[in-house]
């Protein structure tokens, strides 16, 4: 499929797909004319990228853990890189939750006077 079709099917802009390619997250085949040619595997890769990005992972981390993806699935194998990334992301989320809880407590105290 061409880039426009991939964009439509996965809900990601053409510009973002090109960015993913520049970042080494996608490696589409090329036609003789130079047009990018994407496969169903690329569609699945974009879906994985979006899921991981929504979970708070940065693209540099996503690039490292994409190889842990199970073939044909959004699930991941428990490879060391993926597990380490999950642990770091959970620690960061816990820290942010703590900071937000502190902020909430302070704001609530202003309302109760």
PDB file as gemmi writes it, atoms N, CA and C in Angstrom:
CRYST1    1.000    1.000    1.000  90.00  90.00  90.00 P 1                      
ATOM      1  N   UNK A   1       0.847  -1.178   0.000  1.00  0.00           N  
ATOM      2  CA  UNK A   1       0.000   0.000   0.000  1.00  0.00           C  
ATOM      3  C   UNK A   1       0.887   1.234   0.000  1.00  0.00           C  
ATOM      4  N   UNK A   2       0.378   2.296  -0.556  1.00  0.00           N  
ATOM      5  CA  UNK A   2       1.112   3.551  -0.585  1.00  0.00           C  
ATOM      6  C   UNK A   2       0.911   4.298   0.734  1.00  0.00           C  
ATOM      7  N   UNK A   3       1.698   5.339   0.947  1.00  0.00           N  
ATOM      8  CA  UNK A   3       1.706   6.044   2.223  1.00  0.00           C  
ATOM      9  C   UNK A   3       0.336   6.639   2.574  1.00  0.00           C  
ATOM     10  N   UNK A   4      -0.403   7.120   1.586  1.00  0.00           N  
ATOM     11  CA  UNK A   4      -1.735   7.676   1.845  1.00  0.00           C  
ATOM     12  C   UNK A   4      -2.690   6.628   2.390  1.00  0.00           C  
ATOM     13  N   UNK A   5      -2.617   5.436   1.837  1.00  0.00           N  
ATOM     14  CA  UNK A   5      -3.464   4.330   2.300  1.00  0.00           C  
ATOM     15  C   UNK A   5      -3.079   3.928   3.723  1.00  0.00           C  
ATOM     16  N   UNK A   6      -1.783   3.834   3.993  1.00  0.00           N  
ATOM     17  CA  UNK A   6      -1.337   3.502   5.347  1.00  0.00           C  
ATOM     18  C   UNK A   6      -1.818   4.565   6.329  1.00  0.00           C  
ATOM     19  N   UNK A   7      -1.693   5.815   5.947  1.00  0.00           N  
ATOM     20  CA  UNK A   7      -2.146   6.926   6.792  1.00  0.00           C  
ATOM     21  C   UNK A   7      -3.630   6.778   7.120  1.00  0.00           C  
ATOM     22  N   UNK A   8      -4.423   6.518   6.110  1.00  0.00           N  
ATOM     23  CA  UNK A   8      -5.868   6.370   6.306  1.00  0.00           C  
ATOM     24  C   UNK A   8      -6.196   5.173   7.200  1.00  0.00           C  
ATOM     25  N   UNK A   9      -5.516   4.054   6.978  1.00  0.00           N  
ATOM     26  CA  UNK A   9      -5.826   2.830   7.721  1.00  0.00           C  
ATOM     27  C   UNK A   9      -5.393   2.878   9.176  1.00  0.00           C  
ATOM     28  N   UNK A  10      -4.341   3.618   9.479  1.00  0.00           N  
ATOM     29  CA  UNK A  10      -3.860   3.627  10.862  1.00  0.00           C  
ATOM     30  C   UNK A  10      -4.166   4.934  11.583  1.00  0.00           C  
ATOM     31  N   UNK A  11      -4.691   5.940  10.870  1.00  0.00           N  
ATOM     32  CA  UNK A  11      -5.055   7.192  11.511  1.00  0.00           C  
ATOM     33  C   UNK A  11      -3.866   8.058  11.900  1.00  0.00           C  
ATOM     34  N   UNK A  12      -2.761   7.911  11.187  1.00  0.00           N  
ATOM     35  CA  UNK A  12      -1.548   8.688  11.441  1.00  0.00           C  
ATOM     36  C   UNK A  12      -1.268   9.501  10.187  1.00  0.00           C  
ATOM     37  N   UNK A  13      -0.877  10.757  10.357  1.00  0.00           N  
ATOM     38  CA  UNK A  13      -0.638  11.620   9.204  1.00  0.00           C  
ATOM     39  C   UNK A  13       0.534  11.114   8.375  1.00  0.00           C  
ATOM     40  N   UNK A  14       0.507  11.469   7.112  1.00  0.00           N  
ATOM     41  CA  UNK A  14       1.603  11.129   6.204  1.00  0.00           C  
ATOM     42  C   UNK A  14       2.905  11.720   6.735  1.00  0.00           C  
ATOM     43  N   UNK A  15       2.828  12.935   7.224  1.00  0.00           N  
ATOM     44  CA  UNK A  15       4.017  13.593   7.774  1.00  0.00           C  
ATOM     45  C   UNK A  15       4.612  12.775   8.933  1.00  0.00           C  
ATOM     46  N   UNK A  16       3.744  12.269   9.820  1.00  0.00           N  
ATOM     47  CA  UNK A  16       4.219  11.483  10.961  1.00  0.00           C  
ATOM     48  C   UNK A  16       4.821  10.157  10.487  1.00  0.00           C  
ATOM     49  N   UNK A  17       4.224   9.547   9.479  1.00  0.00           N  
ATOM     50  CA  UNK A  17       4.775   8.299   8.938  1.00  0.00           C  
ATOM     51  C   UNK A  17       6.171   8.520   8.375  1.00  0.00           C  
ATOM     52  N   UNK A  18       6.362   9.639   7.702  1.00  0.00           N  
ATOM     53  CA  UNK A  18       7.698   9.955   7.182  1.00  0.00           C  
ATOM     54  C   UNK A  18       8.681  10.203   8.331  1.00  0.00           C  
ATOM     55  N   UNK A  19       8.187  10.828   9.380  1.00  0.00           N  
ATOM     56  CA  UNK A  19       9.023  11.058  10.563  1.00  0.00           C  
ATOM     57  C   UNK A  19       9.429   9.725  11.191  1.00  0.00           C  
ATOM     58  N   UNK A  20       8.469   8.808  11.333  1.00  0.00           N  
ATOM     59  CA  UNK A  20       8.783   7.476  11.861  1.00  0.00           C  
ATOM     60  C   UNK A  20       9.871   6.813  11.018  1.00  0.00           C  
ATOM     61  N   UNK A  21       9.780   6.979   9.708  1.00  0.00           N  
ATOM     62  CA  UNK A  21      10.786   6.388   8.829  1.00  0.00           C  
ATOM     63  C   UNK A  21      12.157   7.036   9.078  1.00  0.00           C  
ATOM     64  N   UNK A  22      12.203   8.361   9.202  1.00  0.00           N  
ATOM     65  CA  UNK A  22      13.479   9.047   9.470  1.00  0.00           C  
ATOM     66  C   UNK A  22      14.068   8.615  10.806  1.00  0.00           C  
ATOM     67  N   UNK A  23      13.211   8.265  11.757  1.00  0.00           N  
ATOM     68  CA  UNK A  23      13.665   7.837  13.077  1.00  0.00           C  
ATOM     69  C   UNK A  23      14.039   6.354  13.109  1.00  0.00           C  
ATOM     70  N   UNK A  24      13.896   5.650  11.998  1.00  0.00           N  
ATOM     71  CA  UNK A  24      14.271   4.247  11.921  1.00  0.00           C  
ATOM     72  C   UNK A  24      13.217   3.294  12.458  1.00  0.00           C  
ATOM     73  N   UNK A  25      11.987   3.786  12.641  1.00  0.00           N  
ATOM     74  CA  UNK A  25      10.913   2.946  13.161  1.00  0.00           C  
ATOM     75  C   UNK A  25      10.192   2.189  12.051  1.00  0.00           C  
ATOM     76  N   UNK A  26      10.225   2.720  10.856  1.00  0.00           N  
ATOM     77  CA  UNK A  26       9.629   2.064   9.688  1.00  0.00           C  
ATOM     78  C   UNK A  26      10.676   1.993   8.590  1.00  0.00           C  
ATOM     79  N   UNK A  27      10.625   0.907   7.848  1.00  0.00           N  
ATOM     80  CA  UNK A  27      11.541   0.741   6.719  1.00  0.00           C  
ATOM     81  C   UNK A  27      10.757   0.206   5.518  1.00  0.00           C  
ATOM     82  N   UNK A  28       9.979   1.082   4.889  1.00  0.00           N  
ATOM     83  CA  UNK A  28       9.159   0.612   3.764  1.00  0.00           C  
ATOM     84  C   UNK A  28      10.009   0.261   2.555  1.00  0.00           C  
ATOM     85  N   UNK A  29       9.479  -0.639   1.762  1.00  0.00           N  
ATOM     86  CA  UNK A  29      10.119  -0.949   0.483  1.00  0.00           C  
ATOM     87  C   UNK A  29       9.908   0.256  -0.441  1.00  0.00           C  
ATOM     88  N   UNK A  30      10.648   0.293  -1.510  1.00  0.00           N  
ATOM     89  CA  UNK A  30      10.503   1.375  -2.485  1.00  0.00           C  
ATOM     90  C   UNK A  30      10.234   0.791  -3.856  1.00  0.00           C  
ATOM     91  N   UNK A  31       9.325   1.425  -4.560  1.00  0.00           N  
ATOM     92  CA  UNK A  31       9.087   1.063  -5.954  1.00  0.00           C  
ATOM     93  C   UNK A  31      10.223   1.630  -6.799  1.00  0.00           C  
ATOM     94  N   UNK A  32      10.309   1.193  -7.999  1.00  0.00           N  
ATOM     95  CA  UNK A  32      11.317   1.726  -8.917  1.00  0.00           C  
ATOM     96  C   UNK A  32      11.161   3.238  -9.061  1.00  0.00           C  
ATOM     97  N   UNK A  33       9.944   3.722  -8.964  1.00  0.00           N  
ATOM     98  CA  UNK A  33       9.664   5.153  -9.088  1.00  0.00           C  
ATOM     99  C   UNK A  33      10.068   5.931  -7.837  1.00  0.00           C  
ATOM    100  N   UNK A  34      10.424   5.215  -6.750  1.00  0.00           N  
ATOM    101  CA  UNK A  34      10.801   5.870  -5.500  1.00  0.00           C  
ATOM    102  C   UNK A  34       9.678   5.952  -4.488  1.00  0.00           C  
ATOM    103  N   UNK A  35       8.458   5.627  -4.913  1.00  0.00           N  
ATOM    104  CA  UNK A  35       7.332   5.662  -3.979  1.00  0.00           C  
ATOM    105  C   UNK A  35       7.525   4.629  -2.881  1.00  0.00           C  
ATOM    106  N   UNK A  36       7.145   5.014  -1.668  1.00  0.00           N  
ATOM    107  CA  UNK A  36       7.199   4.070  -0.554  1.00  0.00           C  
ATOM    108  C   UNK A  36       6.098   3.032  -0.736  1.00  0.00           C  
ATOM    109  N   UNK A  37       6.413   1.811  -0.384  1.00  0.00           N  
ATOM    110  CA  UNK A  37       5.452   0.721  -0.483  1.00  0.00           C  
ATOM    111  C   UNK A  37       5.389   0.034   0.874  1.00  0.00           C  
ATOM    112  N   UNK A  38       4.255   0.183   1.546  1.00  0.00           N  
ATOM    113  CA  UNK A  38       4.084  -0.341   2.902  1.00  0.00           C  
ATOM    114  C   UNK A  38       3.326  -1.662   2.874  1.00  0.00           C  
ATOM    115  N   UNK A  39       3.625  -2.490   3.866  1.00  0.00           N  
ATOM    116  CA  UNK A  39       2.994  -3.807   3.991  1.00  0.00           C  
ATOM    117  C   UNK A  39       2.079  -3.824   5.212  1.00  0.00           C  
ATOM    118  N   UNK A  40       1.388  -4.935   5.390  1.00  0.00           N  
ATOM    119  CA  UNK A  40       0.574  -5.109   6.596  1.00  0.00           C  
ATOM    120  C   UNK A  40       1.442  -5.110   7.850  1.00  0.00           C  
ATOM    121  N   UNK A  41       2.696  -5.583   7.723  1.00  0.00           N  
ATOM    122  CA  UNK A  41       3.627  -5.551   8.861  1.00  0.00           C  
ATOM    123  C   UNK A  41       3.921  -4.106   9.264  1.00  0.00           C  
ATOM    124  N   UNK A  42       4.014  -3.210   8.283  1.00  0.00           N  
ATOM    125  CA  UNK A  42       4.228  -1.793   8.591  1.00  0.00           C  
ATOM    126  C   UNK A  42       3.011  -1.205   9.295  1.00  0.00           C  
ATOM    127  N   UNK A  43       1.828  -1.604   8.862  1.00  0.00           N  
ATOM    128  CA  UNK A  43       0.597  -1.150   9.513  1.00  0.00           C  
ATOM    129  C   UNK A  43       0.595  -1.578  10.982  1.00  0.00           C  
ATOM    130  N   UNK A  44       0.964  -2.810  11.236  1.00  0.00           N  
ATOM    131  CA  UNK A  44       1.036  -3.306  12.609  1.00  0.00           C  
ATOM    132  C   UNK A  44       2.115  -2.573  13.398  1.00  0.00           C  
ATOM    133  N   UNK A  45       3.241  -2.278  12.774  1.00  0.00           N  
ATOM    134  CA  UNK A  45       4.310  -1.539  13.448  1.00  0.00           C  
ATOM    135  C   UNK A  45       3.826  -0.160  13.866  1.00  0.00           C  
ATOM    136  N   UNK A  46       3.085   0.525  13.006  1.00  0.00           N  
ATOM    137  CA  UNK A  46       2.552   1.846  13.354  1.00  0.00           C  
ATOM    138  C   UNK A  46       1.582   1.725  14.526  1.00  0.00           C  
ATOM    139  N   UNK A  47       0.762   0.710  14.523  1.00  0.00           N  
ATOM    140  CA  UNK A  47      -0.161   0.506  15.654  1.00  0.00           C  
ATOM    141  C   UNK A  47       0.606   0.266  16.949  1.00  0.00           C  
ATOM    142  N   UNK A  48       1.671  -0.508  16.871  1.00  0.00           N  
ATOM    143  CA  UNK A  48       2.511  -0.745  18.063  1.00  0.00           C  
ATOM    144  C   UNK A  48       3.126   0.568  18.542  1.00  0.00           C  
ATOM    145  N   UNK A  49       3.648   1.341  17.617  1.00  0.00           N  
ATOM    146  CA  UNK A  49       4.262   2.626  17.965  1.00  0.00           C  
ATOM    147  C   UNK A  49       3.250   3.515  18.671  1.00  0.00           C  
ATOM    148  N   UNK A  50       2.042   3.580  18.161  1.00  0.00           N  
ATOM    149  CA  UNK A  50       1.003   4.427  18.764  1.00  0.00           C  
ATOM    150  C   UNK A  50       0.631   3.954  20.160  1.00  0.00           C  
ATOM    151  N   UNK A  51       0.519   2.636  20.350  1.00  0.00           N  
ATOM    152  CA  UNK A  51       0.190   2.083  21.668  1.00  0.00           C  
ATOM    153  C   UNK A  51       1.294   2.416  22.665  1.00  0.00           C  
ATOM    154  N   UNK A  52       2.530   2.200  22.266  1.00  0.00           N  
ATOM    155  CA  UNK A  52       3.662   2.481  23.157  1.00  0.00           C  
ATOM    156  C   UNK A  52       3.787   3.976  23.438  1.00  0.00           C  
ATOM    157  N   UNK A  53       3.557   4.799  22.431  1.00  0.00           N  
ATOM    158  CA  UNK A  53       3.626   6.243  22.624  1.00  0.00           C  
ATOM    159  C   UNK A  53       2.519   6.711  23.559  1.00  0.00           C  
ATOM    160  N   UNK A  54       1.331   6.153  23.427  1.00  0.00           N  
ATOM    161  CA  UNK A  54       0.223   6.502  24.320  1.00  0.00           C  
ATOM    162  C   UNK A  54       0.518   6.080  25.761  1.00  0.00           C  
ATOM    163  N   UNK A  55       1.341   5.040  25.924  1.00  0.00           N  
ATOM    164  CA  UNK A  55       1.728   4.583  27.264  1.00  0.00           C  
ATOM    165  C   UNK A  55       2.844   5.449  27.848  1.00  0.00           C  
ATOM    166  N   UNK A  56       3.313   6.434  27.059  1.00  0.00           N  
ATOM    167  CA  UNK A  56       4.307   7.364  27.569  1.00  0.00           C  
ATOM    168  C   UNK A  56       5.729   7.129  27.107  1.00  0.00           C  
ATOM    169  N   UNK A  57       5.936   6.143  26.255  1.00  0.00           N  
ATOM    170  CA  UNK A  57       7.288   5.875  25.779  1.00  0.00           C  
ATOM    171  C   UNK A  57       7.692   6.884  24.711  1.00  0.00           C  
ATOM    172  N   UNK A  58       8.948   7.292  24.750  1.00  0.00           N  
ATOM    173  CA  UNK A  58       9.511   8.183  23.731  1.00  0.00           C  
ATOM    174  C   UNK A  58       9.950   7.339  22.543  1.00  0.00           C  
ATOM    175  N   UNK A  59      10.042   7.978  21.387  1.00  0.00           N  
ATOM    176  CA  UNK A  59      10.383   7.237  20.172  1.00  0.00           C  
ATOM    177  C   UNK A  59      11.749   6.572  20.242  1.00  0.00           C  
ATOM    178  N   UNK A  60      12.691   7.161  20.950  1.00  0.00           N  
ATOM    179  CA  UNK A  60      14.008   6.525  21.074  1.00  0.00           C  
ATOM    180  C   UNK A  60      13.902   5.198  21.820  1.00  0.00           C  
ATOM    181  N   UNK A  61      13.037   5.150  22.824  1.00  0.00           N  
ATOM    182  CA  UNK A  61      12.816   3.899  23.565  1.00  0.00           C  
ATOM    183  C   UNK A  61      12.016   2.920  22.719  1.00  0.00           C  
ATOM    184  N   UNK A  62      11.014   3.421  22.017  1.00  0.00           N  
ATOM    185  CA  UNK A  62      10.187   2.560  21.172  1.00  0.00           C  
ATOM    186  C   UNK A  62      11.057   1.855  20.141  1.00  0.00           C  
ATOM    187  N   UNK A  63      12.017   2.560  19.571  1.00  0.00           N  
ATOM    188  CA  UNK A  63      12.916   1.955  18.571  1.00  0.00           C  
ATOM    189  C   UNK A  63      13.650   0.756  19.164  1.00  0.00           C  
ATOM    190  N   UNK A  64      14.027   0.859  20.427  1.00  0.00           N  
ATOM    191  CA  UNK A  64      14.771  -0.220  21.079  1.00  0.00           C  
ATOM    192  C   UNK A  64      13.895  -1.425  21.408  1.00  0.00           C  
ATOM    193  N   UNK A  65      12.624  -1.176  21.734  1.00  0.00           N  
ATOM    194  CA  UNK A  65      11.790  -2.292  22.182  1.00  0.00           C  
ATOM    195  C   UNK A  65      10.903  -2.885  21.089  1.00  0.00           C  
ATOM    196  N   UNK A  66      10.806  -2.255  19.929  1.00  0.00           N  
ATOM    197  CA  UNK A  66      10.010  -2.825  18.840  1.00  0.00           C  
ATOM    198  C   UNK A  66      10.456  -4.234  18.450  1.00  0.00           C  
ATOM    199  N   UNK A  67      11.759  -4.538  18.481  1.00  0.00           N  
ATOM    200  CA  UNK A  67      12.156  -5.910  18.140  1.00  0.00           C  
ATOM    201  C   UNK A  67      11.587  -6.977  19.094  1.00  0.00           C  
ATOM    202  N   UNK A  68      11.092  -6.570  20.246  1.00  0.00           N  
ATOM    203  CA  UNK A  68      10.511  -7.522  21.196  1.00  0.00           C  
ATOM    204  C   UNK A  68       9.059  -7.861  20.861  1.00  0.00           C  
ATOM    205  N   UNK A  69       8.512  -7.231  19.829  1.00  0.00           N  
ATOM    206  CA  UNK A  69       7.115  -7.469  19.466  1.00  0.00           C  
ATOM    207  C   UNK A  69       6.924  -8.876  18.917  1.00  0.00           C  
ATOM    208  N   UNK A  70       5.829  -9.468  19.289  1.00  0.00           N  
ATOM    209  CA  UNK A  70       5.489 -10.791  18.754  1.00  0.00           C  
ATOM    210  C   UNK A  70       5.006 -10.627  17.328  1.00  0.00           C  
ATOM    211  N   UNK A  71       5.357 -11.550  16.489  1.00  0.00           N  
ATOM    212  CA  UNK A  71       4.964 -11.503  15.086  1.00  0.00           C  
ATOM    213  C   UNK A  71       3.447 -11.521  14.964  1.00  0.00           C  
ATOM    214  N   UNK A  72       2.909 -10.550  14.216  1.00  0.00           N  
ATOM    215  CA  UNK A  72       1.481 -10.503  13.942  1.00  0.00           C  
ATOM    216  C   UNK A  72       0.611 -10.094  15.112  1.00  0.00           C  
ATOM    217  N   UNK A  73       1.176  -9.484  16.140  1.00  0.00           N  
ATOM    218  CA  UNK A  73       0.422  -9.161  17.345  1.00  0.00           C  
ATOM    219  C   UNK A  73       0.878  -7.823  17.910  1.00  0.00           C  
ATOM    220  N   UNK A  74       0.022  -7.204  18.720  1.00  0.00           N  
ATOM    221  CA  UNK A  74       0.410  -5.997  19.439  1.00  0.00           C  
ATOM    222  C   UNK A  74       1.145  -6.331  20.733  1.00  0.00           C  
ATOM    223  N   UNK A  75       1.247  -7.614  21.064  1.00  0.00           N  
ATOM    224  CA  UNK A  75       1.897  -8.042  22.299  1.00  0.00           C  
ATOM    225  C   UNK A  75       3.413  -8.108  22.130  1.00  0.00           C  
ATOM    226  N   UNK A  76       4.110  -8.146  23.265  1.00  0.00           N  
ATOM    227  CA  UNK A  76       5.570  -8.156  23.266  1.00  0.00           C  
ATOM    228  C   UNK A  76       6.095  -9.340  24.048  1.00  0.00           C  
ATOM    229  N   UNK A  77       7.257  -9.826  23.622  1.00  0.00           N  
ATOM    230  CA  UNK A  77       7.968 -10.866  24.360  1.00  0.00           C  
ATOM    231  C   UNK A  77       8.627 -10.204  25.573  1.00  0.00           C  
ATOM    232  N   UNK A  78       8.855 -10.958  26.615  1.00  0.00           N  
ATOM    233  CA  UNK A  78       9.480 -10.363  27.809  1.00  0.00           C  
ATOM    234  C   UNK A  78      10.998 -10.242  27.679  1.00  0.00           C  
ATOM    235  N   UNK A  79      11.482  -9.615  26.588  1.00  0.00           N  
ATOM    236  CA  UNK A  79      12.927  -9.457  26.420  1.00  0.00           C  
ATOM    237  C   UNK A  79      13.454  -8.434  27.425  1.00  0.00           C  
ATOM    238  N   UNK A  80      14.726  -8.488  27.699  1.00  0.00           N  
ATOM    239  CA  UNK A  80      15.347  -7.651  28.728  1.00  0.00           C  
ATOM    240  C   UNK A  80      15.138  -6.165  28.452  1.00  0.00           C  
ATOM    241  N   UNK A  81      15.279  -5.747  27.208  1.00  0.00           N  
ATOM    242  CA  UNK A  81      15.114  -4.325  26.866  1.00  0.00           C  
ATOM    243  C   UNK A  81      13.694  -3.852  27.155  1.00  0.00           C  
ATOM    244  N   UNK A  82      12.719  -4.683  26.817  1.00  0.00           N  
ATOM    245  CA  UNK A  82      11.323  -4.315  27.052  1.00  0.00           C  
ATOM    246  C   UNK A  82      11.026  -4.255  28.548  1.00  0.00           C  
ATOM    247  N   UNK A  83      11.492  -5.241  29.280  1.00  0.00           N  
ATOM    248  CA  UNK A  83      11.255  -5.255  30.732  1.00  0.00           C  
ATOM    249  C   UNK A  83      11.903  -4.051  31.409  1.00  0.00           C  
ATOM    250  N   UNK A  84      13.123  -3.729  31.032  1.00  0.00           N  
ATOM    251  CA  UNK A  84      13.802  -2.569  31.610  1.00  0.00           C  
ATOM    252  C   UNK A  84      13.066  -1.282  31.295  1.00  0.00           C  
ATOM    253  N   UNK A  85      12.597  -1.166  30.061  1.00  0.00           N  
ATOM    254  CA  UNK A  85      11.842   0.023  29.669  1.00  0.00           C  
ATOM    255  C   UNK A  85      10.542   0.137  30.456  1.00  0.00           C  
ATOM    256  N   UNK A  86       9.875  -0.988  30.648  1.00  0.00           N  
ATOM    257  CA  UNK A  86       8.641  -0.975  31.439  1.00  0.00           C  
ATOM    258  C   UNK A  86       8.899  -0.542  32.880  1.00  0.00           C  
ATOM    259  N   UNK A  87       9.957  -1.061  33.459  1.00  0.00           N  
ATOM    260  CA  UNK A  87      10.291  -0.681  34.840  1.00  0.00           C  
ATOM    261  C   UNK A  87      10.578   0.810  34.957  1.00  0.00           C  
ATOM    262  N   UNK A  88      11.357   1.340  34.022  1.00  0.00           N  
ATOM    263  CA  UNK A  88      11.674   2.773  34.039  1.00  0.00           C  
ATOM    264  C   UNK A  88      10.419   3.612  33.836  1.00  0.00           C  
ATOM    265  N   UNK A  89       9.556   3.199  32.915  1.00  0.00           N  
ATOM    266  CA  UNK A  89       8.324   3.950  32.648  1.00  0.00           C  
ATOM    267  C   UNK A  89       7.404   3.921  33.862  1.00  0.00           C  
ATOM    268  N   UNK A  90       7.284   2.776  34.514  1.00  0.00           N  
ATOM    269  CA  UNK A  90       6.452   2.680  35.718  1.00  0.00           C  
ATOM    270  C   UNK A  90       6.993   3.564  36.837  1.00  0.00           C  
ATOM    271  N   UNK A  91       8.304   3.596  37.006  1.00  0.00           N  
ATOM    272  CA  UNK A  91       8.907   4.455  38.032  1.00  0.00           C  
ATOM    273  C   UNK A  91       8.630   5.919  37.734  1.00  0.00           C  
ATOM    274  N   UNK A  92       8.721   6.297  36.470  1.00  0.00           N  
ATOM    275  CA  UNK A  92       8.438   7.680  36.087  1.00  0.00           C  
ATOM    276  C   UNK A  92       6.975   8.024  36.335  1.00  0.00           C  
ATOM    277  N   UNK A  93       6.076   7.121  35.997  1.00  0.00           N  
ATOM    278  CA  UNK A  93       4.651   7.352  36.247  1.00  0.00           C  
ATOM    279  C   UNK A  93       4.362   7.466  37.737  1.00  0.00           C  
ATOM    280  N   UNK A  94       4.965   6.598  38.533  1.00  0.00           N  
ATOM    281  CA  UNK A  94       4.772   6.669  39.985  1.00  0.00           C  
ATOM    282  C   UNK A  94       5.231   8.013  40.529  1.00  0.00           C  
ATOM    283  N   UNK A  95       6.343   8.516  40.027  1.00  0.00           N  
ATOM    284  CA  UNK A  95       6.859   9.816  40.457  1.00  0.00           C  
ATOM    285  C   UNK A  95       5.903  10.932  40.071  1.00  0.00           C  
ATOM    286  N   UNK A  96       5.397  10.880  38.844  1.00  0.00           N  
ATOM    287  CA  UNK A  96       4.452  11.913  38.394  1.00  0.00           C  
ATOM    288  C   UNK A  96       3.157  11.856  39.188  1.00  0.00           C  
ATOM    289  N   UNK A  97       2.683  10.652  39.489  1.00  0.00           N  
ATOM    290  CA  UNK A  97       1.461  10.499  40.284  1.00  0.00           C  
ATOM    291  C   UNK A  97       1.654  11.109  41.662  1.00  0.00           C  
ATOM    292  N   UNK A  98       2.801  10.867  42.252  1.00  0.00           N  
ATOM    293  CA  UNK A  98       3.109  11.428  43.568  1.00  0.00           C  
ATOM    294  C   UNK A  98       3.120  12.954  43.517  1.00  0.00           C  
ATOM    295  N   UNK A  99       3.762  13.517  42.500  1.00  0.00           N  
ATOM    296  CA  UNK A  99       3.808  14.975  42.351  1.00  0.00           C  
ATOM    297  C   UNK A  99       2.414  15.552  42.143  1.00  0.00           C  
ATOM    298  N   UNK A 100       1.618  14.890  41.323  1.00  0.00           N  
ATOM    299  CA  UNK A 100       0.253  15.363  41.086  1.00  0.00           C  
ATOM    300  C   UNK A 100      -0.602  15.254  42.344  1.00  0.00           C  
ATOM    301  N   UNK A 101      -0.415  14.208  43.121  1.00  0.00           N  
ATOM    302  CA  UNK A 101      -1.151  14.061  44.383  1.00  0.00           C  
ATOM    303  C   UNK A 101      -0.801  15.187  45.346  1.00  0.00           C  
ATOM    304  N   UNK A 102       0.486  15.534  45.407  1.00  0.00           N  
ATOM    305  CA  UNK A 102       0.913  16.653  46.250  1.00  0.00           C  
ATOM    306  C   UNK A 102       0.270  17.952  45.779  1.00  0.00           C  
ATOM    307  N   UNK A 103       0.268  18.191  44.467  1.00  0.00           N  
ATOM    308  CA  UNK A 103      -0.345  19.399  43.920  1.00  0.00           C  
ATOM    309  C   UNK A 103      -1.839  19.446  44.223  1.00  0.00           C  
ATOM    310  N   UNK A 104      -2.491  18.316  44.089  1.00  0.00           N  
ATOM    311  CA  UNK A 104      -3.925  18.257  44.368  1.00  0.00           C  
ATOM    312  C   UNK A 104      -4.209  18.575  45.825  1.00  0.00           C  
ATOM    313  N   UNK A 105      -3.401  18.001  46.697  1.00  0.00           N  
ATOM    314  CA  UNK A 105      -3.574  18.226  48.135  1.00  0.00           C  
ATOM    315  C   UNK A 105      -3.436  19.712  48.474  1.00  0.00           C  
ATOM    316  N   UNK A 106      -2.455  20.383  47.866  1.00  0.00           N  
ATOM    317  CA  UNK A 106      -2.235  21.817  48.102  1.00  0.00           C  
ATOM    318  C   UNK A 106      -3.432  22.630  47.595  1.00  0.00           C  
ATOM    319  N   UNK A 107      -3.894  22.335  46.387  1.00  0.00           N  
ATOM    320  CA  UNK A 107      -5.030  23.077  45.841  1.00  0.00           C  
ATOM    321  C   UNK A 107      -6.305  22.850  46.653  1.00  0.00           C  
ATOM    322  N   UNK A 108      -6.525  21.624  47.063  1.00  0.00           N  
ATOM    323  CA  UNK A 108      -7.707  21.316  47.884  1.00  0.00           C  
ATOM    324  C   UNK A 108      -7.647  22.061  49.203  1.00  0.00           C  
ATOM    325  N   UNK A 109      -6.454  22.207  49.770  1.00  0.00           N  
ATOM    326  CA  UNK A 109      -6.303  22.929  51.039  1.00  0.00           C  
ATOM    327  C   UNK A 109      -6.681  24.395  50.871  1.00  0.00           C  
ATOM    328  N   UNK A 110      -6.388  24.986  49.738  1.00  0.00           N  
ATOM    329  CA  UNK A 110      -6.799  26.377  49.493  1.00  0.00           C  
ATOM    330  C   UNK A 110      -8.313  26.521  49.479  1.00  0.00           C  
ATOM    331  N   UNK A 111      -9.013  25.518  48.937  1.00  0.00           N  
ATOM    332  CA  UNK A 111     -10.469  25.580  48.879  1.00  0.00           C  
ATOM    333  C   UNK A 111     -11.120  25.392  50.242  1.00  0.00           C  
ATOM    334  N   UNK A 112     -10.501  24.601  51.092  1.00  0.00           N  
ATOM    335  CA  UNK A 112     -11.100  24.350  52.403  1.00  0.00           C  
ATOM    336  C   UNK A 112     -10.661  25.404  53.415  1.00  0.00           C  
ATOM    337  N   UNK A 113      -9.722  26.234  53.019  1.00  0.00           N  
ATOM    338  CA  UNK A 113      -9.340  27.399  53.778  1.00  0.00           C  
ATOM    339  C   UNK A 113      -8.587  27.170  54.991  1.00  0.00           C  
TER     340      UNK A 113                                                      
END                                                                             
